[in-house]
Amino acid sequence: MQIDTPQGPALVDVDAPDGDARYLLVITHGAGGGVDAADITAVCAAVVAGGGAAARVTQPYRVAGRRMPGSRTGPQDEAWRAVVTRLRADARWAGVPLVLAGRSNGARVACRTAADLGAAAVVALAFPLHPPNNPDRSRAPELRGAGVPTLVVNGDRDPFGVPDPGDATTLLVRPGERHDLAKDPGAVAEAVADWIPRHLP
């Protein structure tokens, strides 16, 4: 479906289980990527298999053909809020717990907006702790500011760094994985689908 936002239209692909969903996962891509990334695809399949619904959001800047979102976080967060609010207004998801998720830059968006959107939990795939080769520019405050149970899945070879265990409820470090988490996306998805139900109200 297409959802209009103040920053232009976003595209949303929704996969739902048979019967009522246990929760709604809304997930988005990294800065230069898409919702067809291996880890996003695997996580959504595992969520649906476990009884959740999964909405994959292509952000407006990507729909408009731009590769990167720009340096200001405000417009991106504004568009994300509009998408999530519209999805929550759908009768199919009314009253079910909301889980916000993203990979890389999308994980930052999910963390920054979790509290005001009423999320029950956050899943951060490949959270980019700092720009490559610039560890002094830490984004840990965004992660700590989520205000809800948060799962971080990072590779131990990620050039964007790995958050500290104290920055999240659960930190899962995958050996041999880099920023794309493409070595074993099935294992990443299994861990996410197992973690979510144990941290919902």
N, C-alpha and C positions, 0 to 999 in steps of 0.2 A: 504494500500500500504506500501511497504518498501522503506525507504529513507536512502541511505548511508551517513554517516557523518564521520568526522575524528576520532570519538570515537566509531565507529561501527554502525551497522544498527539501525534505529529507526522504529517503526511501527506507521502508521497513519490511523485512521478510519475517513472517511469524510462523513458527512450527509449534503445533499444539498436540498434546497427548490425546488418546481416546478417553473421553469422559472429562470430569472436572480437573483443572490443573491444581497442583499442590502449591505452586508459587509461580511468579512471573519473573524470568531473567531477561533483562534488557542489556544488550551488549553492543559495544561499538569497537571500531578498528583503531589502528595506530595512525600516526600523522600522515604517512604516505601510503598506507595500505588499504585493504578492503575487508569486507566481512567474509570473504572466501579464504582468509588465512587458515592454515591447517589447524591451529589450536582453537580458533573460534568455531570452525566447523565441527570439530570433534567435541568440544564442550557442549555446543547446542544439541548435538545428537544424543549425548549422554544425559543431558538434562531432560529431554523429552522422553527418553527411555525410562527415566526414573519418575515420571509423572509430572514434571514441570513443563511450563510453556517457555519458549525462547524466541525473543524478538531481536533480530540483527539489524542494527541501524547504520545506514550509510549517511554520513553527515552532509549537510548542505554544501560545504565547500567542495566535497568530492563529486556530488551530483552536478555541480556547476562546472566541473572539469578542472578545478585547481588541485594541485598535488599536495600542498601544505596548507594548514589552517591559519597561518599568520602567528605573530608573536603575542598578540593580546588574547587572554583567556576569556574575557567577558563575552564576546560574540559567540564563541563555541559553546560555552556553558548555557547561554541564553537559548540557543537552538536546541540543545540537549534537553533542557527543562521543558520546552514546548512539546517535544516528542514524547517524553516520558509522561507528562501530564495528559496528553491525548490518549496514550495507551491505557493509562489508569482509568480513564473515563469510559472505556469499553466495558460493557456489562459482563463479558467473559472473564475479566480479571478483577472485577470489583470485589474487594474484601480479601483477596489472596495476598500473601506477603510479596513484597517487591525486592528483588535482588538486582543491584546495578553492577555492571561489569564492563571491562574493557581491556584491550591490550595496549601496552606502551602509553602513548599520549591519551588514548581512550580510557586507560585506567586512571590517569590523573583527573580527567573529566568526571568519572564516576565518583572518585574520592571527594572532589571539591563540592559536588552537588548532593551527596548522599543524605546529609542531615536535613536539608530543607525540602527534599523530595519525599521524605518519610521512608527511606529504604530500610529494610530489615537487616541487610548485609551487603558487603561489597566483595567482588572477586577482581583482583588486579593481576593480570597476566603480563609478565615482563615489565613490571613497574620501572620506569626509567629514573633511577635515583638521581642521576646527574648526567649532563651531556658527556659524550665520550671525551676522555682526556681532560676533563674539567671537574674533578671531584669536589671542588670548593663550592660549586653551585648546587647544593643539595635540595632536593624536592621532598625530603622526608616530612616537612610540616604538612604538606598536602595529604600524605598518607596517614599521618597521625590524626589529622583533622577530620577524617571521615566520620568519626563519632559512633560507628556501629561495628559489629564484628566484621573483620576484614581478613580475607585470605590473599596472600601474595604468593605467586608462583614465578620464580626466576631461575634462569640457568646460571651455573657457577662460572661460566665463561662470558657472561653478558658484559659488553664494553660500556654499557650504561650503569654498571654497578649493581650491587645487591643490597637491599635495605637491611637494617639491623633487625634481629628477632623482636626487639621491643617496639618496633614501629608498627606492628600488625598483630592481630590476634593469633594468626598462624602464618608462619613463613615456611614455604616448601622450596628448597633449593635442589634443582634437578642437575645431577652430575653430567658433564659433557655437553650441556645445552648452551646455546648462545641466545641472542635476543629474540630470534624467531620461534624458539621453542618447537622446532620442527623435527627434532630427532625422534621423539616418541610422543606425538600429540595424543595418542590414545591413553597413555598413562597420565598425562596432564588432565585430560577430561575425566578420567575415572576418579582422580583425587578431588576435583572440583565437585563432581556430582555426589560424592560421598560426604564432603564437608558441608555443603549448603544445608541439607535437611537438619543436620545436627546443630545449626546455629540460627534457626528460625524460631520465632515465638511459638 
